[in-house]
Amino acid sequence: MNLAIKIMQTMPGITSEFIQRHKRRLGYGSFVGDAKNYVYLETPKAACSTMKQLLMSLEGRPLSRGDGLTVDRVMHLNQHDRKIHKFKSLTDLGMDGALNMLTSPDVVRFCVVRNPYARLVSAWSDKIHAGSHLYTKFWGPINAHNRIDNPHHVPIFREFVQWLDAQDRPETWDGHWRSMTALLFPDTIGYTHVLRTETLAADLQTLLARIQPGAVAQDLLARHTSNEGLPRDWQADYDEEIAAIVGRLYADDFKTFGYDLDSWKISDVRQAAMQTAQYWREKHADLAQKAVALLRHRNEAHGQSLQNSEALLRIISNLTGKRVI
């Protein structure tokens, strides 16, 4: 049975009270098509950046690469800022408009989900381990929970999970590690399509048949896949203890979206393959390819930063009438 259909069979229906109660989340996380009749509800760490860039392209407003920058574009040049992507949210439509988008049988409603084990490793790796400037503030609390006195210690995955297990009110956690059920409301919203990152190309092709017939998912993903994390074998970050904690914390995600609680385990087939030289040759080649892609993204970001700086200097010169060196 299609996952979206299975979820729809149990939904009680949308009410104005639901929209009002979750106004903040729906206002931030929903993206309503202008040229197409759809609404997308994002899932951080589940092809979120890729989907926004892809949808911007389908809407005919691909992400600018720096030409003719204004102050707003210098300060907010990314696909997550509404000044850039220009998507309306459900809360921009008023109550009647939002109710129509969430209940009409003519509207395509979709989201993207990911194996909870893999998603949590990605969140930790990208935000905590890589030292994202907005997330180093979590190092102190995580280290304190694990009785680590060194303020410069970068929490490992095990320490992150053990800290997470001690936190209250999971529905208020940072969106990158908040549960997908808390973010997506699958018991209320009737999704027509639930895409999985593990089968994204095939699932996206089915979605495109509704909102952009003739478009090729593989081509779109090749052009718009972005914000990929460091190459990581996420299964290697788990053992029985950590998997049990994550399985308990995200039990609703595993159940609702049909992910296996044993999926953290390395299969016997892969275990056998890991004993061969061919496996490691292919692994090395794959990691090398991903590393090169990350270097290209870094170089592109560096080039974009230089363009932004030059654009900002031009703006300052125009405003002050003085040449800025």
Order of alpha helices (4+ residues) and beta strands (2+ residues): alpha-alpha-alpha-beta-beta-alpha-alpha-alpha-alpha-beta-alpha-alpha-alpha-alpha-beta-alpha-alpha-alpha-alpha-alpha-alpha
